[in-house]
Amino acid sequence: MYYIGFDLGSSSAKVALVDAKTGEKLMALHEPENEMEITALQSDWAEQNPELWWDYICTATKRVIKEANIDASKIEGIGISYQMHGLVVIDKAGNSLRDAIIWCDSRAIEIGNKAFDELGQDKCAEHLLNSPGNFTASKLKWVLDNEPDVYKNIYKYMLPGDYIAYKLSGKVATTKNGLSEGILWDYKNDTPANWLLEHYGIDTSLTPDIVENFTNQGEVNQKGFEDTGIPVGTPILYRAGDQPNNALSLNIFNPGEVAVTGGTSGVIYAVTDQLKSKESSRINNFAHVNYTKSNTNLGKLLCINGAGIMYRWLRNNVAVNSYEDMNNKASEVAVGADGLIIIPFGNGAERMLNNKNIGTHFSNLNLNQHSTGHLCRAALEGIAFSFVYGMEILKNDNATINVIRAGNDNLFRAEIFANTVATLIGHEIEIYNTTGSVGAARACGLTDGDFKSFGDNITNNDHVMTFKPLGNKEQYEKAYQVWKKTLEQLITKTE
């Protein structure tokens, strides 16, 4: 028997097949071969066609069934992970009315900021745990204000994962988790935040019905079978946004456990059970995958835009052959890169810096002393220091850090980077060989609520290595404090 998992990103649709009993990955692949197109009709806009998402999901699903040479009738459940915060709107016939406004689209920033002030920052912090910001609710308000002909035909709005579930089953539904990602969940009242929609002038009936996670959320219908090859009646048993799902994939369920990702941007996702936030403008708070009214686990998410993109830029613009070559050159340079400092925030405004756009800076570059190795070391350290800086913000916002886990496909594979973070934070960093689509597939088995056995299987089967704090913390701390002082001087200049 098998479970199948989908991970819908903005670059590709990934599909994984796992053994339902053991959780073993049998096959994983993605569509398309190259990255999906993102349409930007104006600066800072980002849209994708939901029908293309579905086409890629269908192609990848048929491929994985064929290439794994399995009997599709033995697929027992479907799990869905998806790019967070996006907006899909459909009419009564289930047709999408416009391209999806996806997570990296920033057209609704001012709408959210205005609502934050008008509704009251204290009320938003108490009920939403966030500013309305540039999230799904604010994007829907943008449609109301700018595309009234589209708005008047909306039957329901959806998150991207809700749309995939709808295409599979014909059932329109969402989850508490999904509503929280759109800043549409009232934690204090444990209900949808209808008062926010009403403030925006949005009909509250546009919110889909809510289904619980880790239960039958709908079953594949005839059309879903014809499109994907997954048999009629196969249940959808799980859905979550990509960052909560990444945490699930790494066995992150309890307060004090932290999932980290170091890709183009960086993410720190810390689980807490404290329904309060002092940093509702710098940190996002979302219902974690195992959130319930009595088990109030949240994911505190801090995003760092200027992370792996800094190292990629260096690779593309300096005479190096590969990341491995860069890591080797960096290892020949001492901690602190002989005074060279790189501030890596050149990928737009940084939410954790109060939405300031300070850019990338090279400081103390000595043309007679510093080499390619120094640049590589300073870049790795600069990105690592930005993670440490972010963790300090999280700790100041009721987050406890006891366990840190990361996947085996990002910056945390770089020994200098991982050692620097582990040493400064004072915690081990565990590396696991897993992916979002595999995690989503495995999550189908959580309908029994046995999170411990689920987590034990990940620990026993997927653990790759552990980076431990080094003994010579003083030199790392000295380099970090110099970097931090430089950063704060730059922040002051932009005020």
C-alpha positions as CSV (number, residue, x, y, z in Angstrom):
1,M,0.0,0.0,0.0
2,Y,1.1,3.5,-0.7
3,Y,0.7,7.2,0.1
4,I,1.2,9.9,-2.4
5,G,2.4,13.5,-1.5
6,F,2.3,16.7,-3.5
7,D,4.4,19.8,-2.8
8,L,3.3,22.7,-4.9
9,G,6.0,25.4,-5.1
10,S,6.3,28.4,-7.2
11,S,9.1,26.8,-9.2
12,S,7.7,23.3,-9.7
13,A,5.1,20.7,-8.6
14,K,6.8,17.8,-6.7
15,V,5.3,14.4,-6.2
16,A,6.5,11.6,-4.0
17,L,5.3,8.0,-3.4
18,V,6.0,6.3,-0.1
19,D,5.4,2.9,1.4
20,A,2.3,3.4,3.6
21,K,3.6,1.1,6.3
22,T,7.2,2.1,6.6
23,G,7.3,5.6,5.2
24,E,10.1,4.6,2.9
25,K,10.4,6.9,-0.2
26,L,9.9,4.9,-3.3
27,M,10.1,7.6,-5.9
28,A,10.0,11.4,-6.1
29,L,10.0,13.7,-9.2
30,H,8.9,17.1,-10.3
31,E,7.3,18.9,-13.2
32,P,8.1,20.9,-15.2
33,E,11.8,20.2,-16.0
34,N,12.6,23.9,-15.9
35,E,11.1,26.3,-13.4
36,M,7.4,27.4,-13.7
37,E,6.9,30.8,-15.1
38,I,5.9,33.7,-12.8
39,T,4.0,36.5,-14.5
40,A,4.8,40.1,-13.3
41,L,2.5,42.5,-15.1
42,Q,3.9,45.3,-12.9
43,S,6.9,45.8,-10.6
44,D,6.5,43.7,-7.4
45,W,3.6,41.7,-8.8
46,A,3.8,37.9,-9.1
47,E,1.1,35.6,-10.5
48,Q,0.7,32.1,-11.7
49,N,-2.1,30.2,-13.6
50,P,-3.7,27.7,-11.2
51,E,-4.6,25.5,-14.2
52,L,-0.9,25.2,-15.0
53,W,-0.3,24.0,-11.4
54,W,-3.0,21.3,-11.9
55,D,-1.5,20.3,-15.3
56,Y,1.9,19.8,-13.7
57,I,0.4,17.9,-10.8
58,C,-1.4,15.6,-13.2
59,T,1.6,15.0,-15.4
60,A,3.9,14.3,-12.4
61,T,1.3,12.0,-10.8
62,K,0.9,9.9,-13.9
63,R,4.7,9.7,-14.3
64,V,5.3,8.6,-10.7
65,I,2.7,5.8,-11.0
66,K,4.1,4.6,-14.3
67,E,7.8,4.9,-13.4
68,A,7.4,3.3,-10.0
69,N,5.4,0.6,-11.7
70,I,2.8,0.4,-9.0
71,D,-0.9,-0.6,-8.9
72,A,-2.6,2.8,-8.4
73,S,-5.5,1.1,-6.7
74,K,-3.2,0.6,-3.7
75,I,-2.8,4.3,-3.1
76,E,-4.5,4.7,0.3
77,G,-4.1,8.5,0.9
78,I,-3.1,11.9,-0.5
79,G,-1.1,14.6,1.3
80,I,-0.8,18.1,0.0
81,S,1.9,20.8,0.8
82,Y,1.8,24.1,-1.0
83,Q,3.2,27.6,-1.4
84,M,1.8,29.7,1.4
85,H,-0.2,33.0,1.3
86,G,-1.4,32.8,-2.3
87,L,-4.9,33.7,-3.4
88,V,-7.0,31.7,-5.8
89,V,-10.6,32.7,-6.6
90,I,-13.2,30.5,-8.3
91,D,-16.7,31.0,-9.6
92,K,-19.7,28.7,-8.9
93,A,-18.6,26.4,-11.7
94,G,-15.2,26.0,-10.1
95,N,-13.3,28.0,-12.7
96,S,-10.5,30.2,-11.6
97,L,-11.4,33.8,-12.3
98,R,-7.9,35.2,-12.6
99,D,-4.3,34.1,-12.1
100,A,-3.3,33.3,-8.5
101,I,-1.7,36.2,-6.7
102,I,1.2,34.2,-5.1
103,W,3.3,34.6,-1.9
104,C,6.0,36.8,-3.3
105,D,3.6,39.4,-4.8
106,S,3.8,42.6,-2.7
107,R,0.9,44.7,-4.2
108,A,-1.2,44.5,-1.0
109,I,1.4,45.7,1.5
110,E,-0.1,49.2,2.0
111,I,-3.6,47.7,2.3
112,G,-2.5,45.5,5.2
113,N,-0.5,48.2,6.8
114,K,-3.5,50.6,6.7
115,A,-5.7,47.9,8.2
116,F,-3.2,47.3,11.0
117,D,-3.4,50.9,12.0
118,E,-7.2,51.3,11.6
119,L,-8.1,48.1,13.4
120,G,-5.5,48.7,16.1
121,Q,-2.1,47.1,16.4
122,D,-3.0,45.7,19.9
123,K,-6.2,44.1,18.5
124,C,-4.4,42.5,15.6
125,A,-1.6,41.2,17.8
126,E,-4.1,39.8,20.3
127,H,-6.5,38.1,17.8
128,L,-4.4,37.6,14.6
129,L,-1.0,37.4,16.2
130,N,0.2,39.2,13.1
131,S,-0.3,42.4,11.1
132,P,-2.7,41.8,8.2
133,G,0.3,42.6,6.0
134,N,0.7,41.4,2.5
135,F,-1.2,38.1,3.0
136,T,-4.2,36.5,1.5
137,A,-6.9,38.6,3.1
138,S,-5.2,41.8,1.9
139,K,-4.8,40.4,-1.6
140,L,-8.5,39.7,-1.7
141,K,-9.2,43.3,-0.7
142,W,-6.9,44.4,-3.6
143,V,-9.2,42.4,-6.0
144,L,-12.3,44.0,-4.5
145,D,-10.8,47.5,-5.0
146,N,-9.2,47.0,-8.4
147,E,-11.1,44.2,-10.2
148,P,-14.8,44.6,-9.1
149,D,-15.9,42.5,-12.1
150,V,-13.8,39.6,-10.9
151,Y,-14.8,40.1,-7.3
152,K,-18.6,40.0,-8.0
153,N,-18.2,36.6,-9.6
154,I,-16.3,35.0,-6.7
155,Y,-17.9,32.0,-5.2
156,K,-15.0,31.1,-2.8
157,Y,-11.4,32.2,-2.3
158,M,-8.8,29.5,-1.6
159,L,-5.2,28.9,-0.7
160,P,-3.1,27.1,-3.4
161,G,-3.4,23.8,-1.6
162,D,-7.2,24.1,-1.3
163,Y,-7.3,24.5,-5.0
164,I,-5.4,21.3,-5.7
165,A,-7.6,19.5,-3.2
166,Y,-10.7,20.9,-5.0
167,K,-9.4,19.7,-8.4
168,L,-8.9,16.2,-7.0
169,S,-12.2,15.9,-5.2
170,G,-14.6,18.6,-6.3
171,K,-15.0,19.7,-2.7
172,V,-14.4,23.3,-1.7
173,A,-12.7,23.5,1.7
174,T,-9.9,24.9,3.7
175,T,-8.2,24.4,7.1
176,K,-7.6,26.4,10.2
177,N,-3.9,26.2,9.2
178,G,-4.6,27.6,5.8
179,L,-6.7,30.5,7.1
180,S,-4.0,31.3,9.6
181,E,-1.5,31.5,6.8
182,G,-3.8,34.1,5.1
183,I,-4.1,36.0,8.4
184,L,-7.8,35.0,8.4
185,W,-7.9,33.1,11.7
186,D,-8.9,34.6,15.1
187,Y,-6.8,32.7,17.7
188,K,-8.5,34.3,20.7
189,N,-12.1,33.3,19.5
190,D,-10.9,30.2,17.6
191,T,-13.0,31.2,14.6
192,P,-12.4,32.7,11.2
193,A,-11.5,36.4,11.5
194,N,-14.7,37.6,9.9
195,W,-14.2,41.1,11.5
196,L,-11.2,41.6,9.3
197,L,-13.1,40.6,6.1
198,E,-15.9,42.9,7.2
199,H,-13.4,45.7,7.7
200,Y,-12.3,45.2,4.1
201,G,-15.9,45.1,2.9
202,I,-15.5,41.4,1.8
203,D,-18.5,39.0,2.0
204,T,-17.7,36.5,4.7
205,S,-19.6,33.8,2.9
206,L,-16.6,33.6,0.5
207,T,-14.7,31.7,3.1
208,P,-14.8,27.9,2.3
209,D,-16.0,25.3,4.8
210,I,-13.3,24.2,7.3
211,V,-12.0,20.7,7.5
212,E,-9.7,19.3,10.2
213,N,-6.2,18.2,9.4
214,F,-5.2,14.5,9.6
215,T,-8.7,13.3,8.6
216,N,-10.6,12.6,5.5
217,Q,-10.9,16.0,3.8
218,G,-12.5,14.8,0.6
219,E,-12.1,12.0,-1.9
220,V,-11.0,11.8,-5.5
221,N,-13.9,12.1,-7.9
222,Q,-14.2,10.8,-11.4
223,K,-12.7,13.9,-13.0
224,G,-9.8,13.8,-10.5
225,F,-9.2,10.1,-11.5
226,E,-9.3,10.9,-15.2
227,D,-6.8,13.7,-14.8
228,T,-4.3,12.0,-12.4
229,G,-4.8,8.2,-12.5
230,I,-5.5,8.2,-8.7
231,P,-8.6,6.0,-8.2
232,V,-12.0,7.4,-7.3
233,G,-12.6,7.3,-3.5
234,T,-8.9,7.8,-2.5
235,P,-9.0,10.2,0.5
236,I,-7.2,13.5,0.9
237,L,-5.8,13.1,4.4
238,Y,-3.6,16.1,5.0
239,R,-2.8,19.6,3.7
240,A,-0.5,22.3,5.0
241,G,1.6,25.2,3.8
242,D,5.2,24.5,2.7
243,Q,6.9,25.8,5.9
244,P,4.7,24.0,8.4
245,N,5.0,20.9,6.2
246,N,8.7,21.3,6.1
247,A,8.7,21.3,9.9
248,L,6.5,18.2,9.9
249,S,8.9,16.5,7.5
250,L,11.7,17.1,10.0
251,N,9.8,15.9,13.1
252,I,9.1,19.4,14.4
253,F,5.9,19.3,16.5
254,N,6.6,20.5,20.0
255,P,7.5,23.8,21.7
256,G,11.3,24.4,21.6
257,E,11.7,22.5,18.3
258,V,12.9,24.6,15.3
259,A,13.1,23.9,11.6
260,V,15.5,25.9,9.5
261,T,15.9,26.2,5.8
262,G,18.8,27.9,4.0
263,G,17.8,28.3,0.3
264,T,17.6,31.4,-1.8
265,S,16.0,32.9,1.2
266,G,16.3,31.6,4.7
267,V,13.5,30.5,7.1
268,I,13.5,29.9,10.8
269,Y,10.3,28.2,12.0
270,A,10.0,27.8,15.8
271,V,7.2,25.9,17.4
272,T,5.7,27.5,20.5
273,D,2.4,27.2,22.5
274,Q,2.3,30.8,23.5
275,L,-0.6,32.7,21.8
276,K,1.1,36.1,22.0
277,S,3.6,38.1,20.0
278,K,5.6,41.3,20.6
279,E,6.9,41.2,17.1
280,S,3.7,40.9,14.9
281,S,5.3,43.1,12.2
282,R,8.6,41.2,12.0
283,I,7.6,37.6,12.8
284,N,4.6,35.7,11.3
285,N,2.7,33.4,13.6
286,F,0.8,30.5,12.0
287,A,-1.2,27.6,13.3
288,H,1.1,24.6,13.2
289,V,0.0,21.3,11.6
290,N,-1.0,19.9,15.0
291,Y,-2.7,23.1,16.2
292,T,-6.1,22.6,18.0
293,K,-8.1,24.7,20.4
294,S,-6.6,22.7,23.3
295,N,-3.1,22.2,21.8
296,T,-2.2,25.7,20.8
297,N,1.0,25.0,18.9
298,L,2.1,27.8,16.6
299,G,4.9,28.1,14.1
300,K,6.7,31.4,14.6
301,L,8.2,32.1,11.2
302,L,11.0,34.5,10.5
303,C,12.1,34.9,6.9
304,I,15.5,36.2,5.8
305,N,15.4,37.3,2.1
306,G,19.1,37.7,1.8
307,A,20.4,34.2,2.4
308,G,21.5,31.6,-0.2
309,I,21.0,34.2,-2.9
310,M,24.1,35.9,-1.6
311,Y,26.2,32.8,-2.0
312,R,24.7,32.1,-5.4
313,W,25.5,35.6,-6.6
314,L,29.1,35.1,-5.4
315,R,29.4,31.9,-7.3
316,N,28.1,33.4,-10.5
317,N,30.3,36.5,-10.3
318,V,33.6,35.3,-8.9
319,A,36.0,32.9,-10.6
320,V,34.9,29.7,-8.8
321,N,33.7,26.4,-10.3
322,S,31.2,25.2,-7.7
323,Y,29.8,25.6,-4.2
324,E,32.1,22.8,-3.2
325,D,35.1,24.9,-4.5
326,M,33.8,27.9,-2.6
327,N,33.4,25.9,0.6
328,N,37.0,24.6,0.3
329,K,38.4,28.1,-0.3
330,A,36.5,29.4,2.7
331,S,37.8,26.7,4.9
332,E,41.4,27.9,4.3
333,V,40.5,31.3,5.9
334,A,40.3,31.9,9.7
335,V,37.0,32.7,11.6
336,G,36.1,36.3,11.0
337,A,37.6,36.4,7.5
338,D,40.5,38.6,8.6
339,G,38.1,41.5,9.2
340,L,36.1,41.3,5.9
341,I,32.4,41.7,6.6
342,I,29.5,40.9,4.2
343,I,26.0,42.1,5.0
344,P,23.9,39.8,2.7
345,F,20.5,41.7,2.6
346,G,20.4,42.5,-1.1
347,N,17.2,40.7,-2.0
348,G,14.6,43.3,-1.2
349,A,13.1,44.7,2.1
350,E,13.8,42.5,5.1
351,R,10.8,42.0,7.4
352,M,13.0,41.2,10.4
353,L,14.7,44.6,9.9
354,N,11.3,46.3,10.0
355,N,10.9,46.1,6.3
356,K,14.0,48.2,5.6
357,N,15.9,47.6,2.4
358,I,19.5,48.1,3.3
359,G,21.0,46.1,0.5
360,T,24.2,44.1,0.4
361,H,27.4,45.6,1.8
362,F,31.1,44.6,1.7
363,S,32.9,46.2,4.6
364,N,36.7,46.4,5.3
365,L,37.7,44.9,2.0
366,N,41.5,45.1,1.8
367,L,42.6,44.7,-1.8
368,N,46.1,43.7,-0.7
369,Q,45.0,41.1,1.8
370,H,41.7,39.6,1.0
371,S,41.2,36.8,-1.6
372,T,38.4,34.7,-3.1
373,G,38.5,32.5,0.0
374,H,38.0,35.5,2.2
375,L,34.9,36.5,0.2
376,C,33.5,33.0,0.4
377,R,34.1,32.8,4.2
378,A,32.7,36.3,4.8
379,A,29.6,35.4,2.8
380,L,29.0,32.2,4.6
381,E,29.5,33.9,7.9
382,G,27.4,36.9,7.0
383,I,24.4,34.6,6.1
384,A,25.0,32.5,9.3
385,F,25.1,35.7,11.4
386,S,21.8,36.8,9.9
387,F,20.3,33.5,11.1
388,V,21.7,34.0,14.6
389,Y,20.3,37.6,14.5
390,G,16.9,36.2,13.6
391,M,17.0,33.6,16.3
392,E,17.7,36.4,18.8
393,I,14.5,38.2,17.7
394,L,12.6,34.9,18.0
395,K,13.8,34.3,21.5
396,N,12.7,37.8,22.4
397,D,9.2,36.9,21.2
398,N,8.4,33.9,23.5
399,A,10.2,31.3,21.4
400,T,12.4,28.7,23.0
401,I,15.1,26.9,21.0
402,N,16.1,23.5,22.2
403,V,16.3,21.4,19.0
404,I,17.3,22.6,15.5
405,R,16.7,20.5,12.4
406,A,17.3,21.1,8.7
407,G,17.0,19.3,5.4
408,N,20.0,17.9,3.6
409,D,19.5,20.1,0.5
410,N,20.4,23.6,1.5
411,L,23.1,25.9,3.0
412,F,23.2,23.7,6.1
413,R,25.3,21.2,4.2
414,A,28.1,23.8,4.2
415,E,30.2,22.9,7.3
416,I,31.4,26.5,8.0
417,F,27.8,27.8,7.8
418,A,26.3,25.1,10.0
419,N,29.2,25.2,12.5
420,T,28.9,29.0,12.8
421,V,25.2,28.9,13.6
422,A,25.5,25.9,16.0
423,T,28.4,27.5,17.9
424,L,26.8,30.9,18.3
425,I,23.3,29.5,19.3
426,G,24.8,26.8,21.5
427,H,22.7,24.0,20.1
428,E,23.3,21.0,17.9
429,I,21.8,21.2,14.3
430,E,20.5,17.9,13.1
431,I,20.5,17.3,9.3
432,Y,17.9,15.0,7.7
433,N,17.5,13.6,4.3
434,T,13.8,14.3,3.5
435,T,11.7,16.6,1.3
436,G,8.3,18.4,1.5
437,S,6.6,16.0,-0.9
438,V,7.8,12.9,1.1
439,G,6.7,14.6,4.3
440,A,3.3,15.3,2.9
441,A,2.9,11.7,1.8
442,R,4.0,10.3,5.1
443,A,1.6,12.7,6.9
444,C,-1.3,10.6,5.6
445,G,-0.4,8.1,8.3
446,L,-1.1,10.6,11.1
447,T,-4.8,10.1,11.1
448,D,-4.2,7.9,14.1
449,G,-2.6,10.9,16.0
450,D,0.6,9.0,16.8
451,F,3.0,11.8,16.3
452,K,5.7,10.1,18.4
453,S,6.0,7.0,16.3
454,F,5.9,9.2,13.2
455,G,8.8,11.3,14.5
456,D,10.7,8.3,15.7
457,N,10.6,6.9,12.1
458,I,12.1,10.1,10.7
459,T,14.8,10.2,13.4
460,N,15.7,6.5,12.8
461,N,15.6,6.5,9.0
462,D,16.4,10.0,7.7
463,H,19.1,11.4,10.0
464,V,22.3,12.2,8.1
465,M,24.6,14.1,10.5
466,T,24.7,16.4,13.5
467,F,26.7,19.6,13.7
468,K,27.7,20.3,17.3
469,P,28.8,23.7,18.8
470,L,32.5,24.1,18.6
471,G,34.7,24.8,21.6
472,N,36.3,28.0,20.4
473,K,33.1,30.1,20.7
474,E,35.0,33.3,21.6
475,Q,36.3,34.0,18.1
476,Y,32.9,33.3,16.6
477,E,31.2,35.6,19.1
478,K,33.8,38.3,18.4
479,A,33.2,38.1,14.7
480,Y,29.5,38.1,15.1
481,Q,29.5,41.2,17.4
482,V,31.5,43.1,14.8
483,W,29.1,42.1,12.1
484,K,26.1,43.0,14.2
485,K,27.5,46.4,15.0
486,T,28.0,47.0,11.3
487,L,24.5,45.9,10.5
488,E,22.9,48.2,13.2
489,Q,24.9,51.2,11.9
490,L,23.4,50.5,8.5
491,I,19.9,50.2,9.9
492,T,20.3,53.5,11.7
493,K,21.4,55.2,8.5
494,T,18.2,54.2,6.8
495,E,15.9,55.6,9.5
